[in-house]
Amino acid sequence: MFYIVARGTGMIVTDGPHKTRAYKTFGAARATRTRLCNKAGYSVADLSIVDTQHYKPRMVERVNIMTGEKFEEDVNTPHFCSPSSESFWSM
């Protein structure tokens, strides 16, 4: 299984609706990277293909809007699932 990862931010990049999509083969990941380069304006140097066993998500520090406490979360966490967003607390 492989992920396509942006080199600068460490975020998982995909061309589909699923933001954390893993590809079964290296060839499938490479084909998706080519589509992203052609359609979304990335260059091959911006995106790397990483094995899921070796991928360590980048953590960012955010502030919980209800308590004001700082916490760390995965950079790939959707905004509405993060305690740092108002949409998380209004559901």
PyMOL Python script that loads the backbone (N, CA, C, O; Angstrom):
from pymol import cmd

cmd.read_pdbstr("""\
ATOM      1  N   MET A   1       0.847  -1.168   0.000  1.00  0.00           N
ATOM      2  CA  MET A   1       0.000   0.000   0.000  1.00  0.00           C
ATOM      3  C   MET A   1       0.901   1.242   0.000  1.00  0.00           C
ATOM      4  O   MET A   1       1.946   1.283   0.648  1.00  0.00           O
ATOM      5  N   PHE A   2       0.454   2.240  -0.746  1.00  0.00           N
ATOM      6  CA  PHE A   2       1.261   3.441  -0.929  1.00  0.00           C
ATOM      7  C   PHE A   2       0.401   4.689  -0.782  1.00  0.00           C
ATOM      8  O   PHE A   2      -0.781   4.683  -1.124  1.00  0.00           O
ATOM      9  N   TYR A   3       1.008   5.768  -0.266  1.00  0.00           N
ATOM     10  CA  TYR A   3       0.395   7.093  -0.184  1.00  0.00           C
ATOM     11  C   TYR A   3       1.143   8.031  -1.107  1.00  0.00           C
ATOM     12  O   TYR A   3       2.326   7.832  -1.382  1.00  0.00           O
ATOM     13  N   ILE A   4       0.449   9.060  -1.587  1.00  0.00           N
ATOM     14  CA  ILE A   4       1.094  10.161  -2.288  1.00  0.00           C
ATOM     15  C   ILE A   4       1.139  11.310  -1.289  1.00  0.00           C
ATOM     16  O   ILE A   4       0.102  11.736  -0.782  1.00  0.00           O
ATOM     17  N   VAL A   5       2.342  11.814  -1.006  1.00  0.00           N
ATOM     18  CA  VAL A   5       2.540  12.804   0.049  1.00  0.00           C
ATOM     19  C   VAL A   5       3.188  14.048  -0.533  1.00  0.00           C
ATOM     20  O   VAL A   5       4.137  13.952  -1.311  1.00  0.00           O
ATOM     21  N   ALA A   6       2.672  15.229  -0.153  1.00  0.00           N
ATOM     22  CA  ALA A   6       3.288  16.496  -0.548  1.00  0.00           C
ATOM     23  C   ALA A   6       4.567  16.674   0.256  1.00  0.00           C
ATOM     24  O   ALA A   6       4.549  16.546   1.480  1.00  0.00           O
ATOM     25  N   ARG A   7       5.648  16.958  -0.399  1.00  0.00           N
ATOM     26  CA  ARG A   7       6.952  17.015   0.278  1.00  0.00           C
ATOM     27  C   ARG A   7       7.067  18.180   1.246  1.00  0.00           C
ATOM     28  O   ARG A   7       7.702  18.032   2.290  1.00  0.00           O
ATOM     29  N   GLY A   8       6.490  19.317   0.951  1.00  0.00           N
ATOM     30  CA  GLY A   8       6.629  20.472   1.823  1.00  0.00           C
ATOM     31  C   GLY A   8       5.809  20.386   3.099  1.00  0.00           C
ATOM     32  O   GLY A   8       6.274  20.783   4.167  1.00  0.00           O
ATOM     33  N   THR A   9       4.591  19.868   2.992  1.00  0.00           N
ATOM     34  CA  THR A   9       3.686  19.866   4.134  1.00  0.00           C
ATOM     35  C   THR A   9       3.548  18.510   4.802  1.00  0.00           C
ATOM     36  O   THR A   9       3.195  18.452   5.980  1.00  0.00           O
ATOM     37  N   GLY A  10       3.810  17.433   4.108  1.00  0.00           N
ATOM     38  CA  GLY A  10       3.628  16.096   4.660  1.00  0.00           C
ATOM     39  C   GLY A  10       2.192  15.617   4.594  1.00  0.00           C
ATOM     40  O   GLY A  10       1.869  14.575   5.164  1.00  0.00           O
ATOM     41  N   MET A  11       1.317  16.350   3.911  1.00  0.00           N
ATOM     42  CA  MET A  11      -0.088  15.970   3.800  1.00  0.00           C
ATOM     43  C   MET A  11      -0.277  14.933   2.698  1.00  0.00           C
ATOM     44  O   MET A  11       0.424  14.941   1.686  1.00  0.00           O
ATOM     45  N   ILE A  12      -1.241  14.044   2.919  1.00  0.00           N
ATOM     46  CA  ILE A  12      -1.591  13.057   1.909  1.00  0.00           C
ATOM     47  C   ILE A  12      -2.404  13.756   0.821  1.00  0.00           C
ATOM     48  O   ILE A  12      -3.333  14.508   1.116  1.00  0.00           O
ATOM     49  N   VAL A  13      -2.047  13.502  -0.435  1.00  0.00           N
ATOM     50  CA  VAL A  13      -2.702  14.137  -1.577  1.00  0.00           C
ATOM     51  C   VAL A  13      -3.346  13.049  -2.421  1.00  0.00           C
ATOM     52  O   VAL A  13      -2.743  12.000  -2.649  1.00  0.00           O
ATOM     53  N   THR A  14      -4.571  13.292  -2.889  1.00  0.00           N
ATOM     54  CA  THR A  14      -5.241  12.346  -3.764  1.00  0.00           C
ATOM     55  C   THR A  14      -6.131  13.107  -4.731  1.00  0.00           C
ATOM     56  O   THR A  14      -6.414  14.288  -4.526  1.00  0.00           O
ATOM     57  N   ASP A  15      -6.567  12.437  -5.778  1.00  0.00           N
ATOM     58  CA  ASP A  15      -7.443  13.083  -6.741  1.00  0.00           C
ATOM     59  C   ASP A  15      -8.904  12.692  -6.539  1.00  0.00           C
ATOM     60  O   ASP A  15      -9.771  13.141  -7.289  1.00  0.00           O
ATOM     61  N   GLY A  16      -9.185  11.875  -5.551  1.00  0.00           N
ATOM     62  CA  GLY A  16     -10.544  11.413  -5.312  1.00  0.00           C
ATOM     63  C   GLY A  16     -11.173  12.049  -4.085  1.00  0.00           C
ATOM     64  O   GLY A  16     -10.584  12.936  -3.467  1.00  0.00           O
ATOM     65  N   PRO A  17     -12.363  11.598  -3.733  1.00  0.00           N
ATOM     66  CA  PRO A  17     -13.067  12.176  -2.584  1.00  0.00           C
ATOM     67  C   PRO A  17     -12.506  11.720  -1.240  1.00  0.00           C
ATOM     68  O   PRO A  17     -12.735  12.380  -0.226  1.00  0.00           O
ATOM     69  N   HIS A  18     -11.783  10.617  -1.211  1.00  0.00           N
ATOM     70  CA  HIS A  18     -11.244  10.097   0.041  1.00  0.00           C
ATOM     71  C   HIS A  18      -9.859  10.691   0.272  1.00  0.00           C
ATOM     72  O   HIS A  18      -8.932  10.414  -0.489  1.00  0.00           O
ATOM     73  N   LYS A  19      -9.711  11.501   1.311  1.00  0.00           N
ATOM     74  CA  LYS A  19      -8.473  12.252   1.531  1.00  0.00           C
ATOM     75  C   LYS A  19      -7.306  11.397   2.004  1.00  0.00           C
ATOM     76  O   LYS A  19      -6.159  11.830   1.887  1.00  0.00           O
ATOM     77  N   THR A  20      -7.545  10.214   2.527  1.00  0.00           N
ATOM     78  CA  THR A  20      -6.449   9.366   2.985  1.00  0.00           C
ATOM     79  C   THR A  20      -6.394   8.074   2.181  1.00  0.00           C
ATOM     80  O   THR A  20      -6.158   7.001   2.735  1.00  0.00           O
ATOM     81  N   ARG A  21      -6.608   8.180   0.905  1.00  0.00           N
ATOM     82  CA  ARG A  21      -6.640   7.004   0.054  1.00  0.00           C
ATOM     83  C   ARG A  21      -5.261   6.384  -0.085  1.00  0.00           C
ATOM     84  O   ARG A  21      -4.278   7.078  -0.342  1.00  0.00           O
ATOM     85  N   ALA A  22      -5.200   5.086   0.086  1.00  0.00           N
ATOM     86  CA  ALA A  22      -3.966   4.326  -0.118  1.00  0.00           C
ATOM     87  C   ALA A  22      -4.111   3.520  -1.402  1.00  0.00           C
ATOM     88  O   ALA A  22      -5.190   3.008  -1.700  1.00  0.00           O
ATOM     89  N   TYR A  23      -3.036   3.410  -2.153  1.00  0.00           N
ATOM     90  CA  TYR A  23      -3.040   2.698  -3.422  1.00  0.00           C
ATOM     91  C   TYR A  23      -2.375   1.340  -3.230  1.00  0.00           C
ATOM     92  O   TYR A  23      -1.371   1.231  -2.527  1.00  0.00           O
ATOM     93  N   LYS A  24      -2.933   0.304  -3.854  1.00  0.00           N
ATOM     94  CA  LYS A  24      -2.459  -1.064  -3.645  1.00  0.00           C
ATOM     95  C   LYS A  24      -1.089  -1.319  -4.259  1.00  0.00           C
ATOM     96  O   LYS A  24      -0.298  -2.091  -3.717  1.00  0.00           O
ATOM     97  N   THR A  25      -0.806  -0.675  -5.387  1.00  0.00           N
ATOM     98  CA  THR A  25       0.469  -0.903  -6.060  1.00  0.00           C
ATOM     99  C   THR A  25       1.195   0.414  -6.279  1.00  0.00           C
ATOM    100  O   THR A  25       0.591   1.486  -6.276  1.00  0.00           O
ATOM    101  N   PHE A  26       2.497   0.310  -6.469  1.00  0.00           N
ATOM    102  CA  PHE A  26       3.296   1.492  -6.758  1.00  0.00           C
ATOM    103  C   PHE A  26       2.878   2.108  -8.093  1.00  0.00           C
ATOM    104  O   PHE A  26       2.869   3.330  -8.239  1.00  0.00           O
ATOM    105  N   GLY A  27       2.535   1.263  -9.064  1.00  0.00           N
ATOM    106  CA  GLY A  27       2.109   1.752 -10.376  1.00  0.00           C
ATOM    107  C   GLY A  27       0.830   2.572 -10.309  1.00  0.00           C
ATOM    108  O   GLY A  27       0.699   3.580 -11.004  1.00  0.00           O
ATOM    109  N   ALA A  28      -0.120   2.143  -9.470  1.00  0.00           N
ATOM    110  CA  ALA A  28      -1.361   2.903  -9.318  1.00  0.00           C
ATOM    111  C   ALA A  28      -1.087   4.258  -8.674  1.00  0.00           C
ATOM    112  O   ALA A  28      -1.675   5.265  -9.068  1.00  0.00           O
ATOM    113  N   ALA A  29      -0.208   4.286  -7.698  1.00  0.00           N
ATOM    114  CA  ALA A  29       0.158   5.552  -7.059  1.00  0.00           C
ATOM    115  C   ALA A  29       0.892   6.461  -8.039  1.00  0.00           C
ATOM    116  O   ALA A  29       0.668   7.672  -8.051  1.00  0.00           O
ATOM    117  N   ARG A  30       1.755   5.889  -8.849  1.00  0.00           N
ATOM    118  CA  ARG A  30       2.487   6.682  -9.836  1.00  0.00           C
ATOM    119  C   ARG A  30       1.540   7.250 -10.895  1.00  0.00           C
ATOM    120  O   ARG A  30       1.716   8.388 -11.330  1.00  0.00           O
ATOM    121  N   ALA A  31       0.533   6.469 -11.314  1.00  0.00           N
ATOM    122  CA  ALA A  31      -0.445   6.963 -12.291  1.00  0.00           C
ATOM    123  C   ALA A  31      -1.265   8.112 -11.703  1.00  0.00           C
ATOM    124  O   ALA A  31      -1.546   9.091 -12.394  1.00  0.00           O
ATOM    125  N   THR A  32      -1.645   7.995 -10.445  1.00  0.00           N
ATOM    126  CA  THR A  32      -2.399   9.072  -9.798  1.00  0.00           C
ATOM    127  C   THR A  32      -1.533  10.312  -9.646  1.00  0.00           C
ATOM    128  O   THR A  32      -2.011  11.430  -9.832  1.00  0.00           O
ATOM    129  N   ARG A  33      -0.262  10.122  -9.309  1.00  0.00           N
ATOM    130  CA  ARG A  33       0.642  11.275  -9.215  1.00  0.00           C
ATOM    131  C   ARG A  33       0.754  11.984 -10.558  1.00  0.00           C
ATOM    132  O   ARG A  33       0.798  13.213 -10.605  1.00  0.00           O
ATOM    133  N   THR A  34       0.802  11.226 -11.646  1.00  0.00           N
ATOM    134  CA  THR A  34       0.854  11.829 -12.980  1.00  0.00           C
ATOM    135  C   THR A  34      -0.415  12.623 -13.269  1.00  0.00           C
ATOM    136  O   THR A  34      -0.348  13.720 -13.824  1.00  0.00           O
ATOM    137  N   ARG A  35      -1.589  12.068 -12.890  1.00  0.00           N
ATOM    138  CA  ARG A  35      -2.850  12.805 -13.084  1.00  0.00           C
ATOM    139  C   ARG A  35      -2.865  14.085 -12.262  1.00  0.00           C
ATOM    140  O   ARG A  35      -3.328  15.121 -12.740  1.00  0.00           O
ATOM    141  N   LEU A  36      -2.367  14.026 -11.041  1.00  0.00           N
ATOM    142  CA  LEU A  36      -2.321  15.221 -10.200  1.00  0.00           C
ATOM    143  C   LEU A  36      -1.398  16.282 -10.794  1.00  0.00           C
ATOM    144  O   LEU A  36      -1.686  17.476 -10.722  1.00  0.00           O
ATOM    145  N   CYS A  37      -0.303  15.842 -11.373  1.00  0.00           N
ATOM    146  CA  CYS A  37       0.618  16.792 -12.003  1.00  0.00           C
ATOM    147  C   CYS A  37      -0.015  17.448 -13.223  1.00  0.00           C
ATOM    148  O   CYS A  37       0.195  18.636 -13.470  1.00  0.00           O
ATOM    149  N   ASN A  38      -0.783  16.685 -13.982  1.00  0.00           N
ATOM    150  CA  ASN A  38      -1.405  17.230 -15.185  1.00  0.00           C
ATOM    151  C   ASN A  38      -2.612  18.111 -14.879  1.00  0.00           C
ATOM    152  O   ASN A  38      -2.802  19.133 -15.539  1.00  0.00           O
ATOM    153  N   LYS A  39      -3.434  17.742 -13.891  1.00  0.00           N
ATOM    154  CA  LYS A  39      -4.685  18.450 -13.629  1.00  0.00           C
ATOM    155  C   LYS A  39      -4.591  19.499 -12.527  1.00  0.00           C
ATOM    156  O   LYS A  39      -5.175  20.576 -12.649  1.00  0.00           O
ATOM    157  N   ALA A  40      -3.869  19.200 -11.460  1.00  0.00           N
ATOM    158  CA  ALA A  40      -3.899  20.068 -10.283  1.00  0.00           C
ATOM    159  C   ALA A  40      -2.704  21.014 -10.196  1.00  0.00           C
ATOM    160  O   ALA A  40      -2.637  21.826  -9.273  1.00  0.00           O
ATOM    161  N   GLY A  41      -1.784  20.933 -11.110  1.00  0.00           N
ATOM    162  CA  GLY A  41      -0.686  21.879 -11.137  1.00  0.00           C
ATOM    163  C   GLY A  41       0.508  21.530 -10.264  1.00  0.00           C
ATOM    164  O   GLY A  41       1.379  22.375 -10.057  1.00  0.00           O
ATOM    165  N   TYR A  42       0.572  20.324  -9.754  1.00  0.00           N
ATOM    166  CA  TYR A  42       1.740  19.887  -9.001  1.00  0.00           C
ATOM    167  C   TYR A  42       2.855  19.527  -9.964  1.00  0.00           C
ATOM    168  O   TYR A  42       2.610  19.307 -11.150  1.00  0.00           O
ATOM    169  N   SER A  43       4.078  19.466  -9.460  1.00  0.00           N
ATOM    170  CA  SER A  43       5.167  18.914 -10.247  1.00  0.00           C
ATOM    171  C   SER A  43       5.593  17.603  -9.597  1.00  0.00           C
ATOM    172  O   SER A  43       5.265  17.346  -8.438  1.00  0.00           O
ATOM    173  N   VAL A  44       6.310  16.786 -10.329  1.00  0.00           N
ATOM    174  CA  VAL A  44       6.744  15.492  -9.810  1.00  0.00           C
ATOM    175  C   VAL A  44       7.645  15.687  -8.598  1.00  0.00           C
ATOM    176  O   VAL A  44       7.665  14.842  -7.703  1.00  0.00           O
ATOM    177  N   ALA A  45       8.391  16.788  -8.553  1.00  0.00           N
ATOM    178  CA  ALA A  45       9.275  17.060  -7.418  1.00  0.00           C
ATOM    179  C   ALA A  45       8.481  17.422  -6.151  1.00  0.00           C
ATOM    180  O   ALA A  45       9.000  17.286  -5.043  1.00  0.00           O
ATOM    181  N   ASP A  46       7.234  17.879  -6.305  1.00  0.00           N
ATOM    182  CA  ASP A  46       6.412  18.265  -5.154  1.00  0.00           C
ATOM    183  C   ASP A  46       5.780  17.074  -4.452  1.00  0.00           C
ATOM    184  O   ASP A  46       5.458  17.163  -3.266  1.00  0.00           O
ATOM    185  N   LEU A  47       5.594  15.962  -5.154  1.00  0.00           N
ATOM    186  CA  LEU A  47       4.885  14.813  -4.615  1.00  0.00           C
ATOM    187  C   LEU A  47       5.797  13.599  -4.540  1.00  0.00           C
ATOM    188  O   LEU A  47       6.528  13.311  -5.487  1.00  0.00           O
ATOM    189  N   SER A  48       5.758  12.897  -3.437  1.00  0.00           N
ATOM    190  CA  SER A  48       6.527  11.663  -3.321  1.00  0.00           C
ATOM    191  C   SER A  48       5.587  10.512  -2.993  1.00  0.00           C
ATOM    192  O   SER A  48       4.526  10.714  -2.402  1.00  0.00           O
ATOM    193  N   ILE A  49       5.978   9.321  -3.376  1.00  0.00           N
ATOM    194  CA  ILE A  49       5.194   8.118  -3.116  1.00  0.00           C
ATOM    195  C   ILE A  49       5.862   7.381  -1.959  1.00  0.00           C
ATOM    196  O   ILE A  49       7.048   7.056  -2.015  1.00  0.00           O
ATOM    197  N   VAL A  50       5.072   7.120  -0.899  1.00  0.00           N
ATOM    198  CA  VAL A  50       5.615   6.551   0.333  1.00  0.00           C
ATOM    199  C   VAL A  50       4.853   5.275   0.672  1.00  0.00           C
ATOM    200  O   VAL A  50       3.630   5.222   0.547  1.00  0.00           O
ATOM    201  N   ASP A  51       5.576   4.259   1.097  1.00  0.00           N
ATOM    202  CA  ASP A  51       4.959   3.026   1.568  1.00  0.00           C
ATOM    203  C   ASP A  51       4.227   3.315   2.880  1.00  0.00           C
ATOM    204  O   ASP A  51       4.739   4.056   3.719  1.00  0.00           O
ATOM    205  N   THR A  52       3.044   2.743   3.063  1.00  0.00           N
ATOM    206  CA  THR A  52       2.246   3.019   4.259  1.00  0.00           C
ATOM    207  C   THR A  52       2.943   2.565   5.533  1.00  0.00           C
ATOM    208  O   THR A  52       2.681   3.118   6.602  1.00  0.00           O
ATOM    209  N   GLN A  53       3.815   1.584   5.449  1.00  0.00           N
ATOM    210  CA  GLN A  53       4.534   1.123   6.631  1.00  0.00           C
ATOM    211  C   GLN A  53       5.589   2.122   7.093  1.00  0.00           C
ATOM    212  O   GLN A  53       5.967   2.128   8.264  1.00  0.00           O
ATOM    213  N   HIS A  54       6.066   2.966   6.179  1.00  0.00           N
ATOM    214  CA  HIS A  54       7.120   3.928   6.504  1.00  0.00           C
ATOM    215  C   HIS A  54       6.593   5.355   6.668  1.00  0.00           C
ATOM    216  O   HIS A  54       7.360   6.262   6.991  1.00  0.00           O
ATOM    217  N   TYR A  55       5.305   5.558   6.451  1.00  0.00           N
ATOM    218  CA  TYR A  55       4.734   6.901   6.548  1.00  0.00           C
ATOM    219  C   TYR A  55       4.449   7.255   8.006  1.00  0.00           C
ATOM    220  O   TYR A  55       3.745   6.526   8.704  1.00  0.00           O
ATOM    221  N   LYS A  56       4.995   8.365   8.452  1.00  0.00           N
ATOM    222  CA  LYS A  56       4.694   8.886   9.783  1.00  0.00           C
ATOM    223  C   LYS A  56       4.022  10.238   9.589  1.00  0.00           C
ATOM    224  O   LYS A  56       4.629  11.156   9.037  1.00  0.00           O
ATOM    225  N   PRO A  57       2.768  10.373  10.038  1.00  0.00           N
ATOM    226  CA  PRO A  57       2.063  11.637   9.804  1.00  0.00           C
ATOM    227  C   PRO A  57       2.715  12.788  10.559  1.00  0.00           C
ATOM    228  O   PRO A  57       3.221  12.628  11.670  1.00  0.00           O
ATOM    229  N   ARG A  58       2.685  13.922   9.934  1.00  0.00           N
ATOM    230  CA  ARG A  58       3.226  15.128  10.560  1.00  0.00           C
ATOM    231  C   ARG A  58       2.199  15.662  11.546  1.00  0.00           C
ATOM    232  O   ARG A  58       1.013  15.740  11.226  1.00  0.00           O
ATOM    233  N   MET A  59       2.638  16.024  12.720  1.00  0.00           N
ATOM    234  CA  MET A  59       1.748  16.539  13.756  1.00  0.00           C
ATOM    235  C   MET A  59       1.854  18.060  13.794  1.00  0.00           C
ATOM    236  O   MET A  59       2.938  18.620  13.636  1.00  0.00           O
ATOM    237  N   VAL A  60       0.710  18.725  14.006  1.00  0.00           N
ATOM    238  CA  VAL A  60       0.677  20.176  14.140  1.00  0.00           C
ATOM    239  C   VAL A  60       0.056  20.537  15.478  1.00  0.00           C
ATOM    240  O   VAL A  60      -0.751  19.783  16.023  1.00  0.00           O
ATOM    241  N   GLU A  61       0.432  21.679  15.997  1.00  0.00           N
ATOM    242  CA  GLU A  61      -0.106  22.128  17.273  1.00  0.00           C
ATOM    243  C   GLU A  61      -1.278  23.065  17.018  1.00  0.00           C
ATOM    244  O   GLU A  61      -1.163  24.023  16.254  1.00  0.00           O
ATOM    245  N   ARG A  62      -2.402  22.782  17.660  1.00  0.00           N
ATOM    246  CA  ARG A  62      -3.602  23.608  17.519  1.00  0.00           C
ATOM    247  C   ARG A  62      -4.157  23.923  18.898  1.00  0.00           C
ATOM    248  O   ARG A  62      -3.712  23.362  19.899  1.00  0.00           O
ATOM    249  N   VAL A  63      -5.134  24.826  18.947  1.00  0.00           N
ATOM    250  CA  VAL A  63      -5.729  25.236  20.209  1.00  0.00           C
ATOM    251  C   VAL A  63      -7.193  24.825  20.231  1.00  0.00           C
ATOM    252  O   VAL A  63      -7.941  25.112  19.296  1.00  0.00           O
ATOM    253  N   ASN A  64      -7.594  24.157  21.293  1.00  0.00           N
ATOM    254  CA  ASN A  64      -8.990  23.776  21.500  1.00  0.00           C
ATOM    255  C   ASN A  64      -9.785  25.054  21.764  1.00  0.00           C
ATOM    256  O   ASN A  64      -9.459  25.797  22.689  1.00  0.00           O
ATOM    257  N   ILE A  65     -10.829  25.323  20.963  1.00  0.00           N
ATOM    258  CA  ILE A  65     -11.541  26.596  21.115  1.00  0.00           C
ATOM    259  C   ILE A  65     -12.436  26.632  22.345  1.00  0.00           C
ATOM    260  O   ILE A  65     -12.817  27.717  22.785  1.00  0.00           O
ATOM    261  N   MET A  66     -12.782  25.490  22.912  1.00  0.00           N
ATOM    262  CA  MET A  66     -13.622  25.474  24.113  1.00  0.00           C
ATOM    263  C   MET A  66     -12.806  25.664  25.391  1.00  0.00           C
ATOM    264  O   MET A  66     -13.222  26.396  26.289  1.00  0.00           O
ATOM    265  N   THR A  67     -11.647  25.010  25.476  1.00  0.00           N
ATOM    266  CA  THR A  67     -10.860  25.068  26.706  1.00  0.00           C
ATOM    267  C   THR A  67      -9.650  25.975  26.605  1.00  0.00           C
ATOM    268  O   THR A  67      -9.116  26.398  27.631  1.00  0.00           O
ATOM    269  N   GLY A  68      -9.204  26.286  25.394  1.00  0.00           N
ATOM    270  CA  GLY A  68      -8.018  27.109  25.208  1.00  0.00           C
ATOM    271  C   GLY A  68      -6.713  26.347  25.353  1.00  0.00           C
ATOM    272  O   GLY A  68      -5.641  26.947  25.283  1.00  0.00           O
ATOM    273  N   GLU A  69      -6.782  25.038  25.554  1.00  0.00           N
ATOM    274  CA  GLU A  69      -5.589  24.222  25.711  1.00  0.00           C
ATOM    275  C   GLU A  69      -4.983  23.881  24.346  1.00  0.00           C
ATOM    276  O   GLU A  69      -5.704  23.680  23.369  1.00  0.00           O
ATOM    277  N   LYS A  70      -3.674  23.821  24.294  1.00  0.00           N
ATOM    278  CA  LYS A  70      -2.985  23.427  23.072  1.00  0.00           C
ATOM    279  C   LYS A  70      -2.924  21.902  23.003  1.00  0.00           C
ATOM    280  O   LYS A  70      -2.797  21.230  24.027  1.00  0.00           O
ATOM    281  N   PHE A  71      -3.016  21.373  21.805  1.00  0.00           N
ATOM    282  CA  PHE A  71      -2.911  19.936  21.589  1.00  0.00           C
ATOM    283  C   PHE A  71      -2.314  19.682  20.223  1.00  0.00           C
ATOM    284  O   PHE A  71      -2.276  20.577  19.378  1.00  0.00           O
ATOM    285  N   GLU A  72      -1.848  18.469  20.004  1.00  0.00           N
ATOM    286  CA  GLU A  72      -1.280  18.089  18.716  1.00  0.00           C
ATOM    287  C   GLU A  72      -2.207  17.124  18.011  1.00  0.00           C
ATOM    288  O   GLU A  72      -2.796  16.239  18.632  1.00  0.00           O
ATOM    289  N   GLU A  73      -2.331  17.308  16.692  1.00  0.00           N
ATOM    290  CA  GLU A  73      -3.124  16.390  15.891  1.00  0.00           C
ATOM    291  C   GLU A  73      -2.464  16.189  14.541  1.00  0.00           C
ATOM    292  O   GLU A  73      -1.601  16.963  14.129  1.00  0.00           O
ATOM    293  N   ASP A  74      -2.881  15.155  13.876  1.00  0.00           N
ATOM    294  CA  ASP A  74      -2.370  14.810  12.556  1.00  0.00           C
ATOM    295  C   ASP A  74      -2.737  15.915  11.570  1.00  0.00           C
ATOM    296  O   ASP A  74      -3.840  16.459  11.625  1.00  0.00           O
ATOM    297  N   VAL A  75      -1.822  16.244  10.679  1.00  0.00           N
ATOM    298  CA  VAL A  75      -2.061  17.298   9.696  1.00  0.00           C
ATOM    299  C   VAL A  75      -3.187  16.909   8.732  1.00  0.00           C
ATOM    300  O   VAL A  75      -3.790  17.787   8.115  1.00  0.00           O
ATOM    301  N   ASN A  76      -3.481  15.617   8.591  1.00  0.00           N
ATOM    302  CA  ASN A  76      -4.524  15.152   7.687  1.00  0.00           C
ATOM    303  C   ASN A  76      -5.909  15.082   8.325  1.00  0.00           C
ATOM    304  O   ASN A  76      -6.848  14.615   7.681  1.00  0.00           O
ATOM    305  N   THR A  77      -6.062  15.527   9.564  1.00  0.00           N
ATOM    306  CA  THR A  77      -7.364  15.517  10.226  1.00  0.00           C
ATOM    307  C   THR A  77      -8.289  16.515   9.541  1.00  0.00           C
ATOM    308  O   THR A  77      -7.924  17.680   9.387  1.00  0.00           O
ATOM    309  N   PRO A  78      -9.481  16.081   9.126  1.00  0.00           N
ATOM    310  CA  PRO A  78     -10.412  17.034   8.509  1.00  0.00           C
ATOM    311  C   PRO A  78     -10.790  18.135   9.505  1.00  0.00           C
ATOM    312  O   PRO A  78     -10.873  17.894  10.709  1.00  0.00           O
ATOM    313  N   HIS A  79     -11.012  19.325   8.995  1.00  0.00           N
ATOM    314  CA  HIS A  79     -11.266  20.479   9.853  1.00  0.00           C
ATOM    315  C   HIS A  79     -12.484  20.274  10.755  1.00  0.00           C
ATOM    316  O   HIS A  79     -12.457  20.668  11.921  1.00  0.00           O
ATOM    317  N   PHE A  80     -13.547  19.666  10.233  1.00  0.00           N
ATOM    318  CA  PHE A  80     -14.758  19.488  11.028  1.00  0.00           C
ATOM    319  C   PHE A  80     -14.597  18.426  12.112  1.00  0.00           C
ATOM    320  O   PHE A  80     -15.454  18.321  12.989  1.00  0.00           O
ATOM    321  N   CYS A  81     -13.521  17.634  12.078  1.00  0.00           N
ATOM    322  CA  CYS A  81     -13.257  16.618  13.106  1.00  0.00           C
ATOM    323  C   CYS A  81     -12.275  17.110  14.162  1.00  0.00           C
ATOM    324  O   CYS A  81     -11.919  16.357  15.069  1.00  0.00           O
ATOM    325  N   SER A  82     -11.839  18.336  14.061  1.00  0.00           N
ATOM    326  CA  SER A  82     -10.836  18.870  14.970  1.00  0.00           C
ATOM    327  C   SER A  82     -11.494  19.713  16.058  1.00  0.00           C
ATOM    328  O   SER A  82     -12.357  20.538  15.759  1.00  0.00           O
ATOM    329  N   PRO A  83     -11.098  19.517  17.320  1.00  0.00           N
ATOM    330  CA  PRO A  83     -11.627  20.357  18.401  1.00  0.00           C
ATOM    331  C   PRO A  83     -11.216  21.821  18.278  1.00  0.00           C
ATOM    332  O   PRO A  83     -11.678  22.653  19.059  1.00  0.00           O
ATOM    333  N   SER A  84     -10.366  22.148  17.324  1.00  0.00           N
ATOM    334  CA  SER A  84      -9.977  23.541  17.117  1.00  0.00           C
ATOM    335  C   SER A  84     -10.943  24.271  16.196  1.00  0.00           C
ATOM    336  O   SER A  84     -10.739  25.447  15.895  1.00  0.00           O
ATOM    337  N   SER A  85     -11.999  23.586  15.741  1.00  0.00           N
ATOM    338  CA  SER A  85     -12.956  24.224  14.839  1.00  0.00           C
ATOM    339  C   SER A  85     -14.325  24.352  15.495  1.00  0.00           C
ATOM    340  O   SER A  85     -14.704  23.551  16.349  1.00  0.00           O
ATOM    341  N   GLU A  86     -15.047  25.367  15.080  1.00  0.00           N
ATOM    342  CA  GLU A  86     -16.388  25.585  15.623  1.00  0.00           C
ATOM    343  C   GLU A  86     -17.363  24.504  15.161  1.00  0.00           C
ATOM    344  O   GLU A  86     -18.286  24.141  15.891  1.00  0.00           O
ATOM    345  N   SER A  87     -17.157  23.997  13.957  1.00  0.00           N
ATOM    346  CA  SER A  87     -18.061  22.959  13.444  1.00  0.00           C
ATOM    347  C   SER A  87     -17.986  21.676  14.266  1.00  0.00           C
ATOM    348  O   SER A  87     -18.972  20.941  14.331  1.00  0.00           O
ATOM    349  N   PHE A  88     -16.865  21.388  14.886  1.00  0.00           N
ATOM    350  CA  PHE A  88     -16.714  20.220  15.733  1.00  0.00           C
ATOM    351  C   PHE A  88     -17.637  20.341  16.948  1.00  0.00           C
ATOM    352  O   PHE A  88     -18.275  19.365  17.343  1.00  0.00           O
ATOM    353  N   TRP A  89     -17.706  21.514  17.530  1.00  0.00           N
ATOM    354  CA  TRP A  89     -18.471  21.710  18.760  1.00  0.00           C
ATOM    355  C   TRP A  89     -19.942  21.988  18.502  1.00  0.00           C
ATOM    356  O   TRP A  89     -20.746  21.900  19.430  1.00  0.00           O
ATOM    357  N   SER A  90     -20.319  22.319  17.282  1.00  0.00           N
ATOM    358  CA  SER A  90     -21.717  22.664  17.026  1.00  0.00           C
ATOM    359  C   SER A  90     -22.545  21.468  16.550  1.00  0.00           C
ATOM    360  O   SER A  90     -23.745  21.615  16.322  1.00  0.00           O
ATOM    361  N   MET A  91     -21.950  20.316  16.398  1.00  0.00           N
ATOM    362  CA  MET A  91     -22.702  19.141  15.935  1.00  0.00           C
ATOM    363  C   MET A  91     -23.400  18.459  17.074  1.00  0.00           C
ATOM    364  O   MET A  91     -24.079  17.453  16.869  1.00  0.00           O
TER     365      MET A  91
END
""", "prot")
cmd.dss("prot")
cmd.show_as("cartoon", "prot")
cmd.util.cbc("prot")
cmd.orient("prot")
